[in-house]
Amino acid sequence: MRDPLPAPGITVVMAIALTCVLLPGCTSQTRSPGKTSFTRTFPTGPSPEYPLPRPDPDYPADPGARVEVPLPGSDTAPTFLDLQSSRQPLSAGIEQVTSRGIALTFFLFDDRNYEISVVDKQGGPGTEWPSAMEAAKAHGALAAINAGFFTPEGNPLGLVIENGRRIGTWNAGSSLTSGVLSVEKSPRLLRRRHWRSFSPTRHLMQAGPFLIENDIAVTGLGNRDRSPRSFLVWDGRHYWALGYAGKATLSELASALAAQPLARLNITTALNLDGGRSSDLWVSPQVHGGPVSTRRNWNNPVRNYLLIHHRSRS
């Protein structure tokens, strides 16, 4: 006689009991998530490993904006120039500061709103516009500063281009012409060896030496002659400044600029212009913080100027 089959309810109970013995996950013991090889706990807030991006001081926080948190090991973090490209246009104005004991005057402007041009006295330094102020007013400019060096005979020491017209000759040897301000579609400062004569250049001026390159003071500059200095500053994108130092050596001026004394402009590149008795910066009273004039009774006439105009919207 066959044994009777177990009741269905007993079979189900036995199956459940056997499953619980074989599978530890069904017991009251739980495995810590940290001990598995396929789960990872991410912090709910910022940590040294997963910091939240620091807000750009030029932009207020947008509560509705999406915040991207970079993962560790990412090599695609935004660079300084990436951040610069989206910054708002710089409002033009005067800033006067003291950096490392050097009194500095700046006229700040944005090349998206203002144009830089070169104006040259074809007849020599002693002819027309004896000052930066008169050069600016004669050309309807908001600001002007003395530009490149010139020889005792009054000729430009290097090449000058004014509205496409070439004046003087290319100087490949002097430290006073080692830098180039080149204005094509937009202005830029570059080493003499990087400029190409076939470039569609509207304005150009050779000057030098460089004071700042890649945010760092240039080494080997003169440290003996303390004189008034004129210079040109660029952040590598759209922000510029005409600058004047009351009395400094080239080395002292470079050190003062490398300290980054301007809150609104990072000095990536700075080029020395003609100095001493030639230094002459003038800014119109139409500019915020103006007027400014650094000209003294002992100033000498110069060969050429840099002018700043409102950019044409045509």
DRENBALO-839082 format. One record per residue (C-alpha): residue number from 1; residue in one letter; x, y, z. Coordinates in Angstrom, 3 decimals, padded with zeros to 6 digits. Each point is the difference from the previous one (the first is absolute). Example, Ala and Ser with C-alpha at 12.3 -4.5 7.8 and 13.67 -1.06 7.14 Angstrom:
<recs>
<1,A,<012.300,-004.500,007.800>> <2,S,<001.370,003.440,-000.660>> 
</recs>
This chain:
<recs>
<1,M,<000.000,000.000,000.000>> <2,R,<001.399,003.370,-000.984>> <3,D,<000.843,002.659,002.546>> <4,P,<-002.504,002.843,-000.170>> <5,L,<001.195,003.257,-001.721>> <6,P,<000.793,002.858,002.333>> <7,A,<-002.625,002.658,000.288>> <8,P,<000.537,003.052,-002.300>> <9,G,<000.312,002.406,002.889>> <10,I,<002.826,-001.998,001.581>> <11,T,<001.910,-000.010,-003.340>> <12,V,<-000.107,003.778,-000.278>> <13,V,<001.219,000.429,003.578>> <14,M,<002.923,-002.379,-000.559>> <15,A,<001.011,001.805,-003.232>> <16,I,<000.039,003.395,001.702>> <17,A,<002.063,-001.346,002.898>> <18,L,<002.562,-001.564,-002.369>> <19,T,<000.302,003.261,-001.972>> <20,C,<000.663,002.033,003.136>> <21,V,<002.766,-002.407,001.038>> <22,L,<001.740,000.236,-003.372>> <23,L,<-000.405,003.783,-000.555>> <24,P,<001.529,002.133,002.779>> <25,G,<-001.688,003.069,-001.401>> <26,C,<-003.290,-001.285,001.443>> <27,T,<001.303,-000.040,003.560>> <28,S,<000.063,002.932,002.395>> <29,Q,<003.710,000.498,-000.858>> <30,T,<000.514,002.745,-002.707>> <31,R,<003.136,000.643,-001.993>> <32,S,<001.474,003.468,000.289>> <33,P,<-000.198,001.897,-003.319>> <34,G,<003.596,001.053,000.451>> <35,K,<001.157,-003.605,-000.236>> <36,T,<-001.443,-000.763,-003.385>> <37,S,<002.085,000.391,-003.151>> <38,F,<-002.733,001.579,-002.066>> <39,T,<-001.448,002.761,002.201>> <40,R,<001.512,003.352,001.016>> <41,T,<-001.333,002.565,002.403>> <42,F,<000.200,003.651,-001.214>> <43,P,<-000.210,002.822,002.494>> <44,T,<-003.149,002.072,000.080>> <45,G,<001.958,003.261,000.300>> <46,P,<003.428,001.428,-000.932>> <47,S,<003.105,-001.831,001.183>> <48,P,<003.746,000.245,-000.720>> <49,E,<-000.417,-002.721,-002.608>> <50,Y,<-003.118,001.453,-001.593>> <51,P,<000.126,003.765,000.463>> <52,L,<-002.675,002.247,-001.370>> <53,P,<001.320,002.487,-002.592>> <54,R,<000.901,003.402,001.386>> <55,P,<-002.326,002.721,-001.332>> <56,D,<001.383,002.452,-002.543>> <57,P,<000.209,003.387,001.788>> <58,D,<-001.110,001.720,-003.215>> <59,Y,<-003.256,-001.922,-000.077>> <60,P,<-002.611,-000.141,002.787>> <61,A,<-001.251,-003.469,000.808>> <62,D,<-003.078,-001.056,-001.962>> <63,P,<-002.280,-002.081,002.242>> <64,G,<-001.521,-001.675,-003.045>> <65,A,<003.268,-000.852,-001.694>> <66,R,<001.252,-003.540,-000.282>> <67,V,<003.189,-000.629,001.996>> <68,E,<002.476,-002.419,-001.518>> <69,V,<002.215,-001.716,002.598>> <70,P,<003.249,-001.332,-001.514>> <71,L,<000.841,-003.598,000.836>> <72,P,<003.396,-000.806,001.505>> <73,G,<002.758,-000.509,-002.500>> <74,S,<-001.738,002.044,-002.673>> <75,D,<002.451,001.860,-002.186>> <76,T,<-002.598,002.186,-001.686>> <77,A,<-000.353,002.686,002.664>> <78,P,<-000.575,003.470,-001.501>> <79,T,<003.127,002.069,-000.488>> <80,F,<000.422,003.697,000.814>> <81,L,<-000.369,000.931,-003.656>> <82,D,<-003.195,-002.082,-000.278>> <83,L,<-001.469,001.993,002.889>> <84,Q,<001.219,003.264,-001.520>> <85,S,<-001.753,-000.625,-003.316>> <86,S,<-003.448,000.322,001.581>> <87,R,<000.650,002.999,002.192>> <88,Q,<-002.005,003.171,-000.374>> <89,P,<001.523,002.989,-001.816>> <90,L,<002.239,002.098,002.206>> <91,S,<-001.283,003.502,000.691>> <92,A,<002.603,002.634,-000.850>> <93,G,<001.411,002.057,002.829>> <94,I,<002.983,001.270,001.973>> <95,E,<001.625,-001.952,002.804>> <96,Q,<002.834,001.389,002.127>> <97,V,<001.786,-002.402,002.319>> <98,T,<003.298,-000.478,001.783>> <99,S,<001.735,-003.336,-000.436>> <100,R,<003.253,-000.843,001.774>> <101,G,<000.658,003.680,000.574>> <102,I,<-000.620,001.041,-003.626>> <103,A,<-002.844,002.440,-000.752>> <104,L,<-001.879,-001.212,-003.087>> <105,T,<-002.713,001.597,-002.143>> <106,F,<-002.042,-002.141,-002.395>> <107,F,<-002.622,000.678,-002.630>> <108,L,<-001.908,-003.287,-000.335>> <109,F,<-002.084,-000.876,-003.073>> <110,D,<-001.423,-002.941,-001.940>> <111,D,<000.958,-000.488,-003.655>> <112,R,<-003.565,-001.140,-000.776>> <113,N,<-001.128,003.569,000.696>> <114,Y,<003.138,002.032,-000.744>> <115,E,<002.632,000.048,-002.737>> <116,I,<003.762,000.552,000.238>> <117,S,<001.692,001.899,-002.800>> <118,V,<003.412,001.489,-000.721>> <119,V,<000.475,003.580,-001.113>> <120,D,<003.423,001.170,-001.230>> <121,K,<001.438,003.457,-000.632>> <122,Q,<001.351,-000.254,-003.511>> <123,G,<001.956,003.216,000.433>> <124,G,<001.732,-001.154,003.208>> <125,P,<-000.449,000.514,003.770>> <126,G,<000.090,003.792,-000.103>> <127,T,<-002.982,000.272,-002.348>> <128,E,<-003.772,-000.109,000.815>> <129,W,<-001.568,-001.257,003.235>> <130,P,<002.703,000.842,002.556>> <131,S,<-001.807,-002.019,002.691>> <132,A,<-002.154,-003.103,000.433>> <133,M,<-002.977,002.234,000.769>> <134,E,<000.306,001.915,-003.257>> <135,A,<000.532,-003.203,-002.001>> <136,A,<-003.163,-001.490,001.518>> <137,K,<-002.117,003.114,-000.564>> <138,A,<001.230,000.356,-003.596>> <139,H,<-001.227,-003.538,-000.750>> <140,G,<-003.119,-000.102,002.163>> <141,A,<001.506,-002.605,002.342>> <142,L,<-000.929,-000.694,003.613>> <143,A,<003.606,-000.655,001.056>> <144,A,<003.551,000.161,-001.289>> <145,I,<003.454,-001.069,001.146>> <146,N,<003.469,000.401,-001.461>> <147,A,<000.971,-003.079,-001.993>> <148,G,<003.267,-001.305,-001.481>> <149,F,<003.601,001.140,000.243>> <150,F,<001.627,002.226,-002.591>> <151,T,<003.539,000.876,-001.076>> <152,P,<001.838,003.282,000.802>> <153,E,<-000.908,001.065,-003.542>> <154,G,<-003.678,-000.485,000.814>> <155,N,<-000.624,-003.146,-002.054>> <156,P,<-001.848,-003.007,001.446>> <157,L,<002.410,-002.511,001.542>> <158,G,<-002.030,-002.870,-001.486>> <159,L,<-002.875,-000.632,-002.355>> <160,V,<-003.209,002.010,000.384>> <161,I,<-003.198,-000.657,-001.957>> <162,E,<-002.742,002.613,000.036>> <163,N,<-003.234,-000.916,-001.808>> <164,G,<001.938,-002.424,-002.202>> <165,R,<002.741,002.514,-000.837>> <166,R,<003.515,-001.184,000.909>> <167,I,<002.361,002.471,001.658>> <168,G,<003.573,-000.756,001.002>> <169,T,<001.641,-003.409,-000.341>> <170,W,<-000.204,-003.318,001.820>> <171,N,<002.483,-000.130,002.896>> <172,A,<001.085,-003.541,000.843>> <173,G,<002.865,000.850,002.349>> <174,S,<-000.918,002.433,002.788>> <175,S,<-001.625,-001.022,003.291>> <176,L,<-002.020,003.224,-000.325>> <177,T,<-001.795,-001.536,-003.007>> <178,S,<-000.260,-003.606,001.244>> <179,G,<-003.786,000.203,000.394>> <180,V,<-002.723,000.753,-002.510>> <181,L,<-003.462,001.462,000.382>> <182,S,<-001.829,-001.286,-003.063>> <183,V,<-003.570,001.032,-000.822>> <184,E,<-001.702,-002.195,-002.563>> <185,K,<-003.609,-001.015,000.661>> <186,S,<000.822,000.480,003.664>> <187,P,<003.136,001.193,001.798>> <188,R,<002.644,-002.288,001.500>> <189,L,<003.451,000.182,001.532>> <190,L,<002.618,-002.406,-001.267>> <191,R,<003.707,-000.616,-000.201>> <192,R,<001.693,001.525,-003.019>> <193,R,<000.865,-003.440,-001.451>> <194,H,<-003.679,-001.006,-000.100>> <195,W,<-001.254,002.834,-002.197>> <196,R,<-000.312,-000.720,-003.725>> <197,S,<000.433,002.806,-002.506>> <198,F,<-002.803,-001.391,-002.188>> <199,S,<-002.522,000.357,002.835>> <200,P,<-002.901,002.351,-000.852>> <201,T,<001.166,002.531,002.585>> <202,R,<-001.802,003.329,000.298>> <203,H,<002.124,001.407,002.828>> <204,L,<003.341,-001.097,001.427>> <205,M,<002.665,001.294,002.332>> <206,Q,<003.276,-001.519,001.158>> <207,A,<000.985,000.677,003.616>> <208,G,<001.612,-001.748,002.937>> <209,P,<001.132,-001.674,002.044>> <210,F,<-002.778,-002.225,001.319>> <211,L,<-000.646,000.471,003.714>> <212,I,<-002.446,-002.872,000.565>> <213,E,<-000.444,-003.210,-001.993>> <214,N,<-002.400,-002.798,000.989>> <215,D,<-000.875,001.853,003.234>> <216,I,<003.668,-000.034,001.130>> <217,A,<002.543,002.842,000.235>> <218,V,<002.669,-000.195,-002.686>> <219,T,<003.473,-000.540,001.478>> <220,G,<003.175,001.899,-000.852>> <221,L,<-001.623,003.433,-000.291>> <222,G,<001.890,003.165,000.924>> <223,N,<-000.038,000.988,003.657>> <224,R,<001.976,003.242,000.093>> <225,D,<-001.835,002.813,-001.789>> <226,R,<-003.128,001.087,001.926>> <227,S,<-002.109,002.016,-002.451>> <228,P,<-003.611,000.567,-001.002>> <229,R,<-001.266,-002.952,-002.043>> <230,S,<-002.741,-000.529,-002.570>> <231,F,<-001.206,-003.509,-000.747>> <232,L,<-002.758,-002.094,-001.546>> <233,V,<-001.812,-002.832,001.820>> <234,W,<-002.048,-002.921,-001.392>> <235,D,<-001.784,-002.938,001.611>> <236,G,<000.390,-002.227,-003.068>> <237,R,<-003.661,000.351,-001.029>> <238,H,<-001.950,003.276,-000.140>> <239,Y,<001.090,002.070,003.019>> <240,W,<002.689,002.669,-000.463>> <241,A,<001.499,002.944,001.846>> <242,L,<002.189,002.964,-000.806>> <243,G,<002.337,000.432,002.957>> <244,Y,<002.237,002.622,001.578>> <245,A,<002.473,-000.342,002.877>> <246,G,<001.262,003.165,001.688>> <247,K,<003.520,-001.233,000.698>> <248,A,<001.397,-003.529,-000.232>> <249,T,<002.710,-002.138,-001.510>> <250,L,<-001.091,-002.557,-002.575>> <251,S,<000.559,-002.786,002.517>> <252,E,<-002.004,001.799,002.701>> <253,L,<-002.850,000.645,-002.410>> <254,A,<-000.088,-003.633,-001.104>> <255,S,<-000.123,-001.137,003.634>> <256,A,<-002.815,002.459,000.778>> <257,L,<-002.058,-001.237,-002.960>> <258,A,<000.667,-003.681,000.764>> <259,A,<-001.628,000.571,003.412>> <260,Q,<-003.291,000.324,-001.939>> <261,P,<-001.150,003.315,001.519>> <262,L,<-003.193,000.256,-002.081>> <263,A,<-003.173,-001.644,001.242>> <264,R,<-001.696,000.099,-003.405>> <265,L,<002.872,-001.003,-002.284>> <266,N,<002.508,-002.824,000.224>> <267,I,<003.327,001.222,-001.428>> <268,T,<001.128,-002.807,-002.283>> <269,T,<002.227,002.142,-002.247>> <270,A,<001.518,003.462,000.447>> <271,L,<002.155,001.857,-002.519>> <272,N,<002.221,002.977,000.809>> <273,L,<-000.452,003.106,-002.154>> <274,D,<002.310,002.997,-000.326>> <275,G,<000.590,001.486,003.452>> <276,G,<001.746,002.801,001.873>> <277,R,<-000.763,003.417,-001.440>> <278,S,<-002.123,-001.640,-002.704>> <279,S,<-002.536,-001.519,002.431>> <280,D,<-003.356,001.690,-000.540>> <281,L,<-003.441,-001.498,000.734>> <282,W,<-003.191,001.963,-000.514>> <283,V,<-003.592,-001.192,000.574>> <284,S,<-003.140,001.981,-000.804>> <285,P,<-002.399,001.275,002.686>> <286,Q,<-002.668,-002.052,-001.808>> <287,V,<001.583,-003.120,001.495>> <288,H,<-000.969,-001.136,003.498>> <289,G,<002.693,001.290,002.356>> <290,G,<001.354,002.491,-002.549>> <291,P,<001.453,002.303,-000.967>> <292,V,<003.593,-001.127,000.432>> <293,S,<003.152,001.643,-001.281>> <294,T,<003.497,-001.074,001.053>> <295,R,<001.828,002.522,-002.183>> <296,R,<002.564,002.238,001.728>> <297,N,<001.709,003.213,-001.067>> <298,W,<003.200,-001.909,-000.710>> <299,N,<-001.628,-002.476,-002.438>> <300,N,<001.473,-000.225,-003.488>> <301,P,<-002.055,-000.367,-003.197>> <302,V,<-000.193,-003.541,-001.357>> <303,R,<-000.292,-001.641,-003.405>> <304,N,<-003.254,-001.970,000.351>> <305,Y,<-002.923,-000.849,002.284>> <306,L,<-002.474,-002.763,000.717>> <307,L,<-003.602,001.203,-000.114>> <308,I,<-003.161,-001.551,001.455>> <309,H,<-003.345,000.551,-001.780>> <310,H,<-003.496,-001.357,000.423>> <311,R,<-000.343,-003.007,-002.305>> <312,S,<-002.090,000.629,-003.076>> <313,R,<-003.242,-002.016,-000.067>> <314,S,<-000.282,000.002,-003.801>> 
</recs>
